[in-house]
Amino acid sequence: MVRSHLPGESSMWFFVIGDLIIFGVYFVVYMYYRGQHQELFLVSQAKLNYNIGAVNTVVLLTSSLFVALGTSAARAGKAADAYRLFCLALAGGAAFPVLKAFEYIPEITAGLTPGTNLFFMFYYVMTGMHLCHVFLGLVILYFVARSLQGPAAPRMSLVETGATYWHMVDLLWLVLFALLYLMR
């Protein structure tokens, strides 16, 4: 009999599922109000910088790829390779808030703030919450990478827990990008 393995700590899965539920509620409420104010949301959405949003999507997907490869390397006992891959993931993840700043600053200086209208309230609340998750994820990735530096075998529960969280951050962004930037 083959037992399936749930990667990482169960407490992280509890946190991830809770976060997905909370964001899921935000997504449903956003969709409701979008249906009520279609023209306002379309006009406001057109003011977003699609290019930066798309680049941020590629950055996070690439970072998640490095996390997945790093986790596989750690499982194979290749701590040095895992360390390099997690450092690349960390660098990619760190690019996200920098790019987000390049997006937020022109929007805010143009007067597009959470008080502008309902769309921008949702936009800043949801992307701001996501950005907080990115920052926490970067801290987690740092500790995972640091744990891979030593001569001891990697602690797989830490590696898998960090990977679980980072993939959730990526998944949330994919939904946010689709809802805020792509959906017409």
mmCIF file of the C-alpha atoms, coordinates in Angstrom:
data_MODEL
# 
_entry.id   MODEL 
# 
loop_
_atom_site.group_PDB 
_atom_site.id 
_atom_site.type_symbol 
_atom_site.label_atom_id 
_atom_site.label_alt_id 
_atom_site.label_comp_id 
_atom_site.label_asym_id 
_atom_site.label_entity_id 
_atom_site.label_seq_id 
_atom_site.pdbx_PDB_ins_code 
_atom_site.Cartn_x 
_atom_site.Cartn_y 
_atom_site.Cartn_z 
_atom_site.occupancy 
_atom_site.B_iso_or_equiv 
_atom_site.pdbx_formal_charge 
_atom_site.auth_seq_id 
_atom_site.auth_comp_id 
_atom_site.auth_asym_id 
_atom_site.auth_atom_id 
_atom_site.pdbx_PDB_model_num 
ATOM 1   C CA . MET A 1 1   ? 0.000   0.000  0.000   1.00 0.00 ? 1   MET A CA 1 
ATOM 2   C CA . VAL A 1 2   ? 1.393   3.379  -1.054  1.00 0.00 ? 2   VAL A CA 1 
ATOM 3   C CA . ARG A 1 3   ? 0.834   6.239  1.373   1.00 0.00 ? 3   ARG A CA 1 
ATOM 4   C CA . SER A 1 4   ? 0.463   9.688  -0.077  1.00 0.00 ? 4   SER A CA 1 
ATOM 5   C CA . HIS A 1 5   ? 2.660   12.404 1.344   1.00 0.00 ? 5   HIS A CA 1 
ATOM 6   C CA . LEU A 1 6   ? 1.298   15.843 2.191   1.00 0.00 ? 6   LEU A CA 1 
ATOM 7   C CA . PRO A 1 7   ? 4.300   18.143 1.723   1.00 0.00 ? 7   PRO A CA 1 
ATOM 8   C CA . GLY A 1 8   ? 5.223   20.493 4.531   1.00 0.00 ? 8   GLY A CA 1 
ATOM 9   C CA . GLU A 1 9   ? 3.675   21.020 7.921   1.00 0.00 ? 9   GLU A CA 1 
ATOM 10  C CA . SER A 1 10  ? -0.046  20.540 8.419   1.00 0.00 ? 10  SER A CA 1 
ATOM 11  C CA . SER A 1 11  ? -0.202  23.920 10.172  1.00 0.00 ? 11  SER A CA 1 
ATOM 12  C CA . MET A 1 12  ? 0.923   25.606 6.936   1.00 0.00 ? 12  MET A CA 1 
ATOM 13  C CA . TRP A 1 13  ? -1.828  23.808 5.048   1.00 0.00 ? 13  TRP A CA 1 
ATOM 14  C CA . PHE A 1 14  ? -4.327  25.112 7.610   1.00 0.00 ? 14  PHE A CA 1 
ATOM 15  C CA . PHE A 1 15  ? -2.990  28.630 7.024   1.00 0.00 ? 15  PHE A CA 1 
ATOM 16  C CA . VAL A 1 16  ? -2.992  28.232 3.224   1.00 0.00 ? 16  VAL A CA 1 
ATOM 17  C CA . ILE A 1 17  ? -6.551  26.920 3.112   1.00 0.00 ? 17  ILE A CA 1 
ATOM 18  C CA . GLY A 1 18  ? -7.695  29.726 5.416   1.00 0.00 ? 18  GLY A CA 1 
ATOM 19  C CA . ASP A 1 19  ? -6.005  32.315 3.205   1.00 0.00 ? 19  ASP A CA 1 
ATOM 20  C CA . LEU A 1 20  ? -7.542  30.810 0.080   1.00 0.00 ? 20  LEU A CA 1 
ATOM 21  C CA . ILE A 1 21  ? -10.982 30.996 1.688   1.00 0.00 ? 21  ILE A CA 1 
ATOM 22  C CA . ILE A 1 22  ? -10.474 34.631 2.684   1.00 0.00 ? 22  ILE A CA 1 
ATOM 23  C CA . PHE A 1 23  ? -9.237  35.592 -0.771  1.00 0.00 ? 23  PHE A CA 1 
ATOM 24  C CA . GLY A 1 24  ? -12.037 33.511 -2.298  1.00 0.00 ? 24  GLY A CA 1 
ATOM 25  C CA . VAL A 1 25  ? -14.570 35.653 -0.432  1.00 0.00 ? 25  VAL A CA 1 
ATOM 26  C CA . TYR A 1 26  ? -12.842 38.790 -1.739  1.00 0.00 ? 26  TYR A CA 1 
ATOM 27  C CA . PHE A 1 27  ? -12.979 37.385 -5.268  1.00 0.00 ? 27  PHE A CA 1 
ATOM 28  C CA . VAL A 1 28  ? -16.706 36.594 -5.013  1.00 0.00 ? 28  VAL A CA 1 
ATOM 29  C CA . VAL A 1 29  ? -17.505 40.041 -3.574  1.00 0.00 ? 29  VAL A CA 1 
ATOM 30  C CA . TYR A 1 30  ? -15.372 41.655 -6.293  1.00 0.00 ? 30  TYR A CA 1 
ATOM 31  C CA . MET A 1 31  ? -17.263 39.729 -8.983  1.00 0.00 ? 31  MET A CA 1 
ATOM 32  C CA . TYR A 1 32  ? -20.608 40.765 -7.475  1.00 0.00 ? 32  TYR A CA 1 
ATOM 33  C CA . TYR A 1 33  ? -19.718 44.468 -7.529  1.00 0.00 ? 33  TYR A CA 1 
ATOM 34  C CA . ARG A 1 34  ? -18.129 44.146 -10.939 1.00 0.00 ? 34  ARG A CA 1 
ATOM 35  C CA . GLY A 1 35  ? -21.458 42.829 -12.201 1.00 0.00 ? 35  GLY A CA 1 
ATOM 36  C CA . GLN A 1 36  ? -23.253 45.769 -10.596 1.00 0.00 ? 36  GLN A CA 1 
ATOM 37  C CA . HIS A 1 37  ? -20.868 48.420 -12.001 1.00 0.00 ? 37  HIS A CA 1 
ATOM 38  C CA . GLN A 1 38  ? -19.562 46.953 -15.256 1.00 0.00 ? 38  GLN A CA 1 
ATOM 39  C CA . GLU A 1 39  ? -18.795 50.226 -17.033 1.00 0.00 ? 39  GLU A CA 1 
ATOM 40  C CA . LEU A 1 40  ? -16.960 51.729 -14.037 1.00 0.00 ? 40  LEU A CA 1 
ATOM 41  C CA . PHE A 1 41  ? -14.843 48.601 -13.633 1.00 0.00 ? 41  PHE A CA 1 
ATOM 42  C CA . LEU A 1 42  ? -13.983 48.438 -17.348 1.00 0.00 ? 42  LEU A CA 1 
ATOM 43  C CA . VAL A 1 43  ? -12.984 52.109 -17.533 1.00 0.00 ? 43  VAL A CA 1 
ATOM 44  C CA . SER A 1 44  ? -10.943 51.831 -14.335 1.00 0.00 ? 44  SER A CA 1 
ATOM 45  C CA . GLN A 1 45  ? -9.326  48.552 -15.358 1.00 0.00 ? 45  GLN A CA 1 
ATOM 46  C CA . ALA A 1 46  ? -8.084  50.189 -18.570 1.00 0.00 ? 46  ALA A CA 1 
ATOM 47  C CA . LYS A 1 47  ? -5.966  52.537 -16.419 1.00 0.00 ? 47  LYS A CA 1 
ATOM 48  C CA . LEU A 1 48  ? -3.882  49.671 -14.986 1.00 0.00 ? 48  LEU A CA 1 
ATOM 49  C CA . ASN A 1 49  ? -0.432  48.950 -16.360 1.00 0.00 ? 49  ASN A CA 1 
ATOM 50  C CA . TYR A 1 50  ? -1.047  45.607 -18.041 1.00 0.00 ? 50  TYR A CA 1 
ATOM 51  C CA . ASN A 1 51  ? 2.618   45.222 -19.020 1.00 0.00 ? 51  ASN A CA 1 
ATOM 52  C CA . ILE A 1 52  ? 3.893   45.398 -15.446 1.00 0.00 ? 52  ILE A CA 1 
ATOM 53  C CA . GLY A 1 53  ? 1.106   43.048 -14.333 1.00 0.00 ? 53  GLY A CA 1 
ATOM 54  C CA . ALA A 1 54  ? 2.119   40.562 -17.041 1.00 0.00 ? 54  ALA A CA 1 
ATOM 55  C CA . VAL A 1 55  ? 5.829   40.813 -16.192 1.00 0.00 ? 55  VAL A CA 1 
ATOM 56  C CA . ASN A 1 56  ? 5.001   40.288 -12.517 1.00 0.00 ? 56  ASN A CA 1 
ATOM 57  C CA . THR A 1 57  ? 3.049   37.174 -13.487 1.00 0.00 ? 57  THR A CA 1 
ATOM 58  C CA . VAL A 1 58  ? 6.056   35.776 -15.365 1.00 0.00 ? 58  VAL A CA 1 
ATOM 59  C CA . VAL A 1 59  ? 8.345   36.730 -12.457 1.00 0.00 ? 59  VAL A CA 1 
ATOM 60  C CA . LEU A 1 60  ? 6.206   34.847 -9.924  1.00 0.00 ? 60  LEU A CA 1 
ATOM 61  C CA . LEU A 1 61  ? 5.705   31.825 -12.185 1.00 0.00 ? 61  LEU A CA 1 
ATOM 62  C CA . THR A 1 62  ? 9.453   31.624 -12.782 1.00 0.00 ? 62  THR A CA 1 
ATOM 63  C CA . SER A 1 63  ? 10.127  32.010 -9.075  1.00 0.00 ? 63  SER A CA 1 
ATOM 64  C CA . SER A 1 64  ? 7.693   29.172 -8.349  1.00 0.00 ? 64  SER A CA 1 
ATOM 65  C CA . LEU A 1 65  ? 9.461   27.024 -10.932 1.00 0.00 ? 65  LEU A CA 1 
ATOM 66  C CA . PHE A 1 66  ? 12.744  27.594 -9.088  1.00 0.00 ? 66  PHE A CA 1 
ATOM 67  C CA . VAL A 1 67  ? 11.031  26.684 -5.799  1.00 0.00 ? 67  VAL A CA 1 
ATOM 68  C CA . ALA A 1 68  ? 9.707   23.455 -7.312  1.00 0.00 ? 68  ALA A CA 1 
ATOM 69  C CA . LEU A 1 69  ? 13.108  22.586 -8.782  1.00 0.00 ? 69  LEU A CA 1 
ATOM 70  C CA . GLY A 1 70  ? 14.802  23.510 -5.507  1.00 0.00 ? 70  GLY A CA 1 
ATOM 71  C CA . THR A 1 71  ? 12.429  21.279 -3.557  1.00 0.00 ? 71  THR A CA 1 
ATOM 72  C CA . SER A 1 72  ? 13.178  18.386 -5.928  1.00 0.00 ? 72  SER A CA 1 
ATOM 73  C CA . ALA A 1 73  ? 16.907  18.996 -5.551  1.00 0.00 ? 73  ALA A CA 1 
ATOM 74  C CA . ALA A 1 74  ? 16.581  19.016 -1.758  1.00 0.00 ? 74  ALA A CA 1 
ATOM 75  C CA . ARG A 1 75  ? 14.640  15.745 -1.873  1.00 0.00 ? 75  ARG A CA 1 
ATOM 76  C CA . ALA A 1 76  ? 17.432  14.261 -3.993  1.00 0.00 ? 76  ALA A CA 1 
ATOM 77  C CA . GLY A 1 77  ? 19.984  15.304 -1.370  1.00 0.00 ? 77  GLY A CA 1 
ATOM 78  C CA . LYS A 1 78  ? 21.508  18.018 -3.556  1.00 0.00 ? 78  LYS A CA 1 
ATOM 79  C CA . ALA A 1 79  ? 21.496  20.800 -0.968  1.00 0.00 ? 79  ALA A CA 1 
ATOM 80  C CA . ALA A 1 80  ? 23.916  23.049 -2.883  1.00 0.00 ? 80  ALA A CA 1 
ATOM 81  C CA . ASP A 1 81  ? 21.714  22.926 -6.001  1.00 0.00 ? 81  ASP A CA 1 
ATOM 82  C CA . ALA A 1 82  ? 18.615  23.463 -3.875  1.00 0.00 ? 82  ALA A CA 1 
ATOM 83  C CA . TYR A 1 83  ? 20.267  26.456 -2.224  1.00 0.00 ? 83  TYR A CA 1 
ATOM 84  C CA . ARG A 1 84  ? 21.066  28.072 -5.596  1.00 0.00 ? 84  ARG A CA 1 
ATOM 85  C CA . LEU A 1 85  ? 17.541  27.428 -6.871  1.00 0.00 ? 85  LEU A CA 1 
ATOM 86  C CA . PHE A 1 86  ? 15.929  28.890 -3.758  1.00 0.00 ? 86  PHE A CA 1 
ATOM 87  C CA . CYS A 1 87  ? 18.208  31.939 -4.057  1.00 0.00 ? 87  CYS A CA 1 
ATOM 88  C CA . LEU A 1 88  ? 17.011  32.388 -7.648  1.00 0.00 ? 88  LEU A CA 1 
ATOM 89  C CA . ALA A 1 89  ? 13.421  32.038 -6.428  1.00 0.00 ? 89  ALA A CA 1 
ATOM 90  C CA . LEU A 1 90  ? 14.117  34.629 -3.750  1.00 0.00 ? 90  LEU A CA 1 
ATOM 91  C CA . ALA A 1 91  ? 15.590  37.045 -6.317  1.00 0.00 ? 91  ALA A CA 1 
ATOM 92  C CA . GLY A 1 92  ? 12.609  36.573 -8.614  1.00 0.00 ? 92  GLY A CA 1 
ATOM 93  C CA . GLY A 1 93  ? 10.206  37.033 -5.740  1.00 0.00 ? 93  GLY A CA 1 
ATOM 94  C CA . ALA A 1 94  ? 12.029  40.206 -4.667  1.00 0.00 ? 94  ALA A CA 1 
ATOM 95  C CA . ALA A 1 95  ? 11.490  41.641 -8.154  1.00 0.00 ? 95  ALA A CA 1 
ATOM 96  C CA . PHE A 1 96  ? 7.723   41.483 -7.625  1.00 0.00 ? 96  PHE A CA 1 
ATOM 97  C CA . PRO A 1 97  ? 7.427   44.299 -5.027  1.00 0.00 ? 97  PRO A CA 1 
ATOM 98  C CA . VAL A 1 98  ? 9.900   46.431 -6.977  1.00 0.00 ? 98  VAL A CA 1 
ATOM 99  C CA . LEU A 1 99  ? 7.769   46.103 -10.096 1.00 0.00 ? 99  LEU A CA 1 
ATOM 100 C CA . LYS A 1 100 ? 4.622   46.679 -8.032  1.00 0.00 ? 100 LYS A CA 1 
ATOM 101 C CA . ALA A 1 101 ? 6.128   49.959 -6.804  1.00 0.00 ? 101 ALA A CA 1 
ATOM 102 C CA . PHE A 1 102 ? 6.750   50.965 -10.428 1.00 0.00 ? 102 PHE A CA 1 
ATOM 103 C CA . GLU A 1 103 ? 3.063   50.286 -11.017 1.00 0.00 ? 103 GLU A CA 1 
ATOM 104 C CA . TYR A 1 104 ? 1.633   51.845 -7.844  1.00 0.00 ? 104 TYR A CA 1 
ATOM 105 C CA . ILE A 1 105 ? 3.614   55.108 -7.879  1.00 0.00 ? 105 ILE A CA 1 
ATOM 106 C CA . PRO A 1 106 ? 2.360   56.434 -11.256 1.00 0.00 ? 106 PRO A CA 1 
ATOM 107 C CA . GLU A 1 107 ? -1.180  55.320 -10.418 1.00 0.00 ? 107 GLU A CA 1 
ATOM 108 C CA . ILE A 1 108 ? -1.175  57.089 -7.070  1.00 0.00 ? 108 ILE A CA 1 
ATOM 109 C CA . THR A 1 109 ? 0.481   60.238 -8.445  1.00 0.00 ? 109 THR A CA 1 
ATOM 110 C CA . ALA A 1 110 ? -2.222  60.296 -11.165 1.00 0.00 ? 110 ALA A CA 1 
ATOM 111 C CA . GLY A 1 111 ? -4.817  60.373 -8.384  1.00 0.00 ? 111 GLY A CA 1 
ATOM 112 C CA . LEU A 1 112 ? -5.857  56.734 -8.687  1.00 0.00 ? 112 LEU A CA 1 
ATOM 113 C CA . THR A 1 113 ? -6.154  55.807 -5.027  1.00 0.00 ? 113 THR A CA 1 
ATOM 114 C CA . PRO A 1 114 ? -8.397  53.469 -3.030  1.00 0.00 ? 114 PRO A CA 1 
ATOM 115 C CA . GLY A 1 115 ? -10.784 56.421 -2.626  1.00 0.00 ? 115 GLY A CA 1 
ATOM 116 C CA . THR A 1 116 ? -11.094 57.006 -6.389  1.00 0.00 ? 116 THR A CA 1 
ATOM 117 C CA . ASN A 1 117 ? -13.845 54.456 -6.901  1.00 0.00 ? 117 ASN A CA 1 
ATOM 118 C CA . LEU A 1 118 ? -14.977 50.939 -6.061  1.00 0.00 ? 118 LEU A CA 1 
ATOM 119 C CA . PHE A 1 119 ? -12.656 49.271 -8.569  1.00 0.00 ? 119 PHE A CA 1 
ATOM 120 C CA . PHE A 1 120 ? -9.547  50.939 -7.190  1.00 0.00 ? 120 PHE A CA 1 
ATOM 121 C CA . MET A 1 121 ? -10.612 50.169 -3.636  1.00 0.00 ? 121 MET A CA 1 
ATOM 122 C CA . PHE A 1 122 ? -10.722 46.470 -4.552  1.00 0.00 ? 122 PHE A CA 1 
ATOM 123 C CA . TYR A 1 123 ? -7.534  46.764 -6.598  1.00 0.00 ? 123 TYR A CA 1 
ATOM 124 C CA . TYR A 1 124 ? -5.466  48.263 -3.793  1.00 0.00 ? 124 TYR A CA 1 
ATOM 125 C CA . VAL A 1 125 ? -6.931  46.114 -1.025  1.00 0.00 ? 125 VAL A CA 1 
ATOM 126 C CA . MET A 1 126 ? -6.469  42.828 -2.892  1.00 0.00 ? 126 MET A CA 1 
ATOM 127 C CA . THR A 1 127 ? -3.086  43.589 -4.447  1.00 0.00 ? 127 THR A CA 1 
ATOM 128 C CA . GLY A 1 128 ? -1.918  45.164 -1.182  1.00 0.00 ? 128 GLY A CA 1 
ATOM 129 C CA . MET A 1 129 ? -2.895  42.056 0.788   1.00 0.00 ? 129 MET A CA 1 
ATOM 130 C CA . HIS A 1 130 ? -1.155  39.948 -1.820  1.00 0.00 ? 130 HIS A CA 1 
ATOM 131 C CA . LEU A 1 131 ? 1.941   42.131 -1.546  1.00 0.00 ? 131 LEU A CA 1 
ATOM 132 C CA . CYS A 1 132 ? 1.998   41.495 2.227   1.00 0.00 ? 132 CYS A CA 1 
ATOM 133 C CA . HIS A 1 133 ? 1.901   37.774 1.438   1.00 0.00 ? 133 HIS A CA 1 
ATOM 134 C CA . VAL A 1 134 ? 4.801   38.216 -0.986  1.00 0.00 ? 134 VAL A CA 1 
ATOM 135 C CA . PHE A 1 135 ? 6.879   39.912 1.717   1.00 0.00 ? 135 PHE A CA 1 
ATOM 136 C CA . LEU A 1 136 ? 6.129   37.111 4.180   1.00 0.00 ? 136 LEU A CA 1 
ATOM 137 C CA . GLY A 1 137 ? 6.950   34.579 1.451   1.00 0.00 ? 137 GLY A CA 1 
ATOM 138 C CA . LEU A 1 138 ? 10.304  36.243 0.838   1.00 0.00 ? 138 LEU A CA 1 
ATOM 139 C CA . VAL A 1 139 ? 11.137  35.919 4.535   1.00 0.00 ? 139 VAL A CA 1 
ATOM 140 C CA . ILE A 1 140 ? 10.149  32.248 4.431   1.00 0.00 ? 140 ILE A CA 1 
ATOM 141 C CA . LEU A 1 141 ? 12.212  31.630 1.281   1.00 0.00 ? 141 LEU A CA 1 
ATOM 142 C CA . TYR A 1 142 ? 15.187  33.300 2.944   1.00 0.00 ? 142 TYR A CA 1 
ATOM 143 C CA . PHE A 1 143 ? 14.987  30.928 5.919   1.00 0.00 ? 143 PHE A CA 1 
ATOM 144 C CA . VAL A 1 144 ? 14.575  27.938 3.603   1.00 0.00 ? 144 VAL A CA 1 
ATOM 145 C CA . ALA A 1 145 ? 17.648  28.983 1.583   1.00 0.00 ? 145 ALA A CA 1 
ATOM 146 C CA . ARG A 1 146 ? 19.634  29.593 4.758   1.00 0.00 ? 146 ARG A CA 1 
ATOM 147 C CA . SER A 1 147 ? 18.738  26.136 6.041   1.00 0.00 ? 147 SER A CA 1 
ATOM 148 C CA . LEU A 1 148 ? 20.113  24.624 2.825   1.00 0.00 ? 148 LEU A CA 1 
ATOM 149 C CA . GLN A 1 149 ? 23.578  26.167 3.309   1.00 0.00 ? 149 GLN A CA 1 
ATOM 150 C CA . GLY A 1 150 ? 24.816  23.977 6.123   1.00 0.00 ? 150 GLY A CA 1 
ATOM 151 C CA . PRO A 1 151 ? 26.550  20.632 5.862   1.00 0.00 ? 151 PRO A CA 1 
ATOM 152 C CA . ALA A 1 152 ? 23.557  18.844 7.432   1.00 0.00 ? 152 ALA A CA 1 
ATOM 153 C CA . ALA A 1 153 ? 20.919  17.217 5.275   1.00 0.00 ? 153 ALA A CA 1 
ATOM 154 C CA . PRO A 1 154 ? 18.085  19.609 4.435   1.00 0.00 ? 154 PRO A CA 1 
ATOM 155 C CA . ARG A 1 155 ? 15.089  19.602 6.752   1.00 0.00 ? 155 ARG A CA 1 
ATOM 156 C CA . MET A 1 156 ? 12.503  18.627 4.158   1.00 0.00 ? 156 MET A CA 1 
ATOM 157 C CA . SER A 1 157 ? 9.524   19.716 6.238   1.00 0.00 ? 157 SER A CA 1 
ATOM 158 C CA . LEU A 1 158 ? 10.876  23.307 6.196   1.00 0.00 ? 158 LEU A CA 1 
ATOM 159 C CA . VAL A 1 159 ? 11.631  23.189 2.476   1.00 0.00 ? 159 VAL A CA 1 
ATOM 160 C CA . GLU A 1 160 ? 8.192   21.773 1.646   1.00 0.00 ? 160 GLU A CA 1 
ATOM 161 C CA . THR A 1 161 ? 6.407   24.175 3.996   1.00 0.00 ? 161 THR A CA 1 
ATOM 162 C CA . GLY A 1 162 ? 8.135   27.145 2.371   1.00 0.00 ? 162 GLY A CA 1 
ATOM 163 C CA . ALA A 1 163 ? 7.343   25.795 -1.089  1.00 0.00 ? 163 ALA A CA 1 
ATOM 164 C CA . THR A 1 164 ? 3.686   25.301 -0.162  1.00 0.00 ? 164 THR A CA 1 
ATOM 165 C CA . TYR A 1 165 ? 3.361   28.893 0.988   1.00 0.00 ? 165 TYR A CA 1 
ATOM 166 C CA . TRP A 1 166 ? 5.175   30.314 -2.053  1.00 0.00 ? 166 TRP A CA 1 
ATOM 167 C CA . HIS A 1 167 ? 3.007   28.352 -4.479  1.00 0.00 ? 167 HIS A CA 1 
ATOM 168 C CA . MET A 1 168 ? -0.100  29.709 -2.729  1.00 0.00 ? 168 MET A CA 1 
ATOM 169 C CA . VAL A 1 169 ? 1.228   33.265 -3.208  1.00 0.00 ? 169 VAL A CA 1 
ATOM 170 C CA . ASP A 1 170 ? 1.719   32.487 -6.899  1.00 0.00 ? 170 ASP A CA 1 
ATOM 171 C CA . LEU A 1 171 ? -1.760  30.985 -7.253  1.00 0.00 ? 171 LEU A CA 1 
ATOM 172 C CA . LEU A 1 172 ? -3.354  34.038 -5.625  1.00 0.00 ? 172 LEU A CA 1 
ATOM 173 C CA . TRP A 1 173 ? -1.544  36.338 -8.047  1.00 0.00 ? 173 TRP A CA 1 
ATOM 174 C CA . LEU A 1 174 ? -2.702  34.312 -11.056 1.00 0.00 ? 174 LEU A CA 1 
ATOM 175 C CA . VAL A 1 175 ? -6.319  34.783 -9.981  1.00 0.00 ? 175 VAL A CA 1 
ATOM 176 C CA . LEU A 1 176 ? -5.761  38.473 -9.173  1.00 0.00 ? 176 LEU A CA 1 
ATOM 177 C CA . PHE A 1 177 ? -4.101  39.072 -12.531 1.00 0.00 ? 177 PHE A CA 1 
ATOM 178 C CA . ALA A 1 178 ? -6.979  37.388 -14.334 1.00 0.00 ? 178 ALA A CA 1 
ATOM 179 C CA . LEU A 1 179 ? -9.661  39.269 -12.387 1.00 0.00 ? 179 LEU A CA 1 
ATOM 180 C CA . LEU A 1 180 ? -8.083  42.714 -12.281 1.00 0.00 ? 180 LEU A CA 1 
ATOM 181 C CA . TYR A 1 181 ? -6.151  42.916 -15.553 1.00 0.00 ? 181 TYR A CA 1 
ATOM 182 C CA . LEU A 1 182 ? -7.578  40.429 -18.055 1.00 0.00 ? 182 LEU A CA 1 
ATOM 183 C CA . MET A 1 183 ? -11.292 39.943 -17.423 1.00 0.00 ? 183 MET A CA 1 
ATOM 184 C CA . ARG A 1 184 ? -13.440 42.136 -19.638 1.00 0.00 ? 184 ARG A CA 1 
# 
